[in-house]
């Protein structure tokens, strides 16, 4: 038996192969998951699910489909309306991947999702940590300045491949330096 939380709504989870399973599944507007036989609040059992790359998931062995269901996506399909066909991604507004409360989920476009990810506290902390790193680097700040000067020169007479060999780094590293993805602070 599941105790209902004030303002909580339960809706059945339907997916390919759900009729062949012994139990039914439901999600609540508060982000909870349950399995049940007849009625979710009467004979239901709360599930923790699994974690896949930080997201709450439900791994079900369905006939001809052993896929993983991402709970936040399933909840968005059930509880939220997509503003347009371009809105294919579901984000957690507070960047907490385990907070599947309906008020925390939103349909977004690819560009909106990328912008949202860049604002993540974890991403910002990682960027700061990387910018202040001093150990394990193949290049020094002086070398990067020289590389940037060469890469941005209109009269460059050396290929990126040769430049990469000269500094003993990959060509991709040089492309990332040029775009500012790596060593953007210099």
C-alpha positions in Angstrom: 0.0 0.0 0.0 1.3 3.4 -0.9 0.6 6.5 1.1 -0.6 9.4 -1.1 1.2 12.7 -0.9 -0.9 15.9 -0.9 -1.5 17.1 -4.5 0.0 13.9 -6.0 -1.5 12.4 -9.1 -0.7 8.8 -10.3 -0.9 7.9 -14.0 -0.3 4.5 -15.6 3.0 4.0 -17.5 2.3 2.6 -21.0 5.1 1.5 -23.3 5.7 -1.2 -25.9 5.2 -4.6 -24.3 3.6 -3.4 -21.1 0.5 -5.7 -21.5 2.7 -8.8 -21.4 4.3 -8.0 -18.0 3.0 -9.5 -14.8 2.8 -6.1 -13.1 1.6 -2.7 -14.2 3.6 0.5 -13.6 2.7 4.0 -12.7 4.4 7.4 -12.1 3.3 10.2 -9.9 3.4 13.9 -10.4 5.9 14.0 -7.5 8.3 11.8 -9.4 7.6 8.5 -7.6 7.5 5.1 -9.5 5.4 2.1 -8.5 4.5 -1.3 -9.6 1.0 -2.7 -8.9 -1.5 -5.4 -9.9 -4.9 -3.7 -9.8 -4.8 -0.3 -8.1 -1.6 1.6 -7.5 -2.6 3.0 -4.1 -4.0 -0.2 -2.8 -1.6 -3.0 -3.8 1.2 -0.8 -5.2 4.9 -1.0 -4.2 7.2 1.9 -4.5 10.3 1.3 -6.7 13.7 3.0 -6.6 14.6 2.0 -10.1 18.2 2.2 -11.2 20.6 5.0 -12.0 21.9 5.4 -15.6 24.3 8.4 -16.1 22.7 10.0 -13.0 19.1 9.7 -14.2 16.5 7.5 -12.5 15.6 4.6 -14.8 13.4 1.5 -14.9 14.9 -1.6 -16.5 12.2 -3.8 -17.7 12.6 -7.1 -19.5 9.9 -6.9 -22.0 9.2 -9.3 -24.8 11.4 -8.4 -27.8 12.5 -5.2 -26.0 14.9 -5.1 -23.1 15.2 -1.3 -23.0 15.6 1.1 -20.2 12.9 3.7 -19.5 14.1 7.1 -18.3 11.6 8.2 -15.7 11.9 11.9 -16.4 11.1 11.3 -20.1 8.2 9.1 -19.4 6.8 11.6 -16.9 7.1 14.4 -19.5 5.2 12.3 -22.1 2.5 11.6 -19.6 2.1 14.9 -17.7 3.5 17.7 -20.0 2.5 18.9 -23.4 5.2 19.5 -26.0 5.1 23.1 -27.2 6.3 22.0 -30.7 7.9 19.2 -32.6 11.3 20.7 -32.1 10.9 20.3 -28.3 12.4 16.7 -28.1 14.4 16.9 -24.9 13.4 17.0 -21.3 15.5 19.0 -18.8 15.5 19.2 -15.0 15.2 22.9 -14.2 17.2 22.7 -11.0 19.9 20.5 -12.6 19.2 17.7 -10.2 18.7 14.6 -12.3 17.0 12.8 -9.5 14.3 15.4 -8.9 11.6 14.2 -11.2 8.8 16.4 -9.6 6.6 17.7 -12.4 7.4 21.4 -11.6 11.1 20.6 -12.2 10.7 19.1 -15.7 10.4 20.9 -19.0 10.3 20.1 -22.7 13.1 22.0 -24.6 14.7 22.2 -28.0 18.3 21.1 -28.6 19.6 24.6 -28.4 17.8 25.2 -25.1 19.1 22.0 -23.7 22.7 22.9 -24.6 22.3 26.3 -23.0 20.8 24.8 -19.9 23.6 22.3 -19.6 26.2 25.1 -19.7 24.5 26.7 -16.7 24.7 23.5 -14.6 26.6 24.1 -11.3 28.6 20.9 -12.0 29.6 22.1 -15.4 30.6 25.5 -14.1 32.7 23.9 -11.3 34.3 21.6 -13.8 35.3 24.5 -16.1 36.8 26.4 -13.1 38.7 23.3 -12.0 40.1 22.7 -15.5 41.0 26.3 -16.0 43.1 26.2 -12.8 44.8 22.9 -13.5 48.6 22.8 -13.5 49.4 19.1 -13.6 49.0 16.7 -16.4 49.0 19.2 -19.2 50.9 18.5 -22.4 51.3 22.2 -23.3 52.3 25.3 -21.3 50.6 28.6 -21.5 53.5 30.0 -23.5 53.2 27.2 -26.1 49.5 27.7 -26.4 50.0 31.4 -27.1 52.5 30.6 -29.9 50.1 28.0 -31.3 47.2 30.5 -31.3 49.3 33.1 -33.0 50.2 30.5 -35.7 46.7 29.2 -36.1 45.2 32.7 -36.4 47.9 34.0 -38.8 46.7 34.8 -42.3 50.1 33.8 -43.7 50.3 30.4 -42.0 52.5 28.1 -43.9 52.3 25.0 -41.7 49.5 22.5 -41.7 47.6 21.6 -38.5 49.0 18.1 -38.9 52.6 19.3 -38.9 51.9 21.7 -36.0 50.4 18.9 -34.0 53.5 16.8 -34.7 55.8 19.7 -33.7 54.1 20.1 -30.3 53.4 16.3 -29.8 49.6 16.7 -29.5 46.7 15.5 -31.6 45.2 17.5 -34.4 41.9 17.6 -32.4 43.7 19.4 -29.6 44.7 22.1 -32.0 41.2 22.4 -33.4 39.9 22.7 -29.8 42.5 25.4 -29.0 41.5 27.3 -32.1 37.8 27.2 -31.3 38.5 28.2 -27.7 37.1 24.9 -26.3 40.5 24.2 -24.8 42.7 26.9 -23.4 39.9 29.5 -23.9 41.3 31.8 -21.1 44.5 32.4 -23.0 
